[in-house]
Amino acid sequence: MDSACCVCGDKENLTRHHLQPRATRPRGTHSPMTDLCGPCHTFAHRRWTNRELATLAPTAEALHDLVLAQMEQEKYQSPPEL
């Protein structure tokens, strides 16, 4: 199965996003991760802190909904260019 951005479905420029940042989890534990393309990852981190993202979007599905809703609110039709 090919990986794709959990927000826009792009299969290029993928990065890994920690759904629970290191600062919010016990030392030595691992965080669930999801794939995001570079533009969606940048979009998310420019709008919310790691702690806010962990609270607002603890799952890939919640992250998808949060980022798309914000893009819609900001009138983006597709992820912004880097």
C-alpha positions in Angstrom: 0.0 0.0 0.0 1.4 3.4 -1.0 1.6 6.1 1.6 -0.3 9.4 1.0 -0.8 12.7 2.8 -3.7 12.2 5.3 -5.0 15.6 4.4 -4.8 16.0 0.6 -3.9 12.5 -0.6 -0.7 13.6 -2.4 1.9 10.9 -2.7 4.9 13.2 -3.3 7.0 15.2 -0.8 5.8 13.1 2.2 6.9 13.8 5.7 6.1 12.0 9.0 4.0 13.9 11.6 3.9 12.9 15.3 0.3 13.0 16.4 1.6 13.4 20.0 4.7 15.6 20.3 7.6 14.5 22.5 6.9 17.3 25.0 3.4 15.9 25.8 4.2 12.2 26.2 6.1 10.2 28.8 9.9 9.9 28.1 10.8 6.9 26.1 7.4 6.3 24.6 6.5 6.4 20.9 3.9 8.6 19.2 1.5 7.4 16.6 2.5 9.0 13.3 0.9 9.9 10.0 2.1 11.0 6.6 1.7 14.6 5.5 3.0 16.2 2.3 5.3 19.1 2.9 2.8 21.8 2.1 0.1 20.4 4.4 2.7 19.8 7.2 3.9 23.4 6.9 0.3 24.7 6.8 -0.6 22.8 10.0 2.5 23.9 12.0 2.2 27.5 10.9 -1.3 27.7 12.4 -1.1 25.5 15.5 1.5 24.7 18.1 2.5 21.1 18.7 0.4 21.0 21.9 -2.6 22.5 20.1 -2.3 19.9 17.3 -2.0 17.1 19.8 -5.2 18.3 21.5 -7.2 19.2 18.5 -6.1 16.4 16.2 -5.0 13.3 18.1 -5.7 11.0 15.1 -5.0 11.2 11.4 -8.7 11.6 10.7 -9.0 14.5 13.1 -5.9 16.1 11.6 -7.5 15.7 8.1 -10.7 17.4 9.2 -8.9 20.2 11.2 -6.5 21.2 8.4 -9.2 21.0 5.6 -11.6 23.1 7.7 -8.9 25.7 8.2 -8.0 25.7 4.5 -11.6 26.1 3.6 -11.9 29.0 6.1 -8.9 30.6 4.6 -10.3 30.0 1.1 -7.6 27.6 -0.1 -8.6 25.2 -2.8 -5.4 23.1 -2.5 -2.4 23.0 -0.2 -0.3 26.2 -0.3 3.0 26.2 -2.2 6.2 26.1 -0.1 
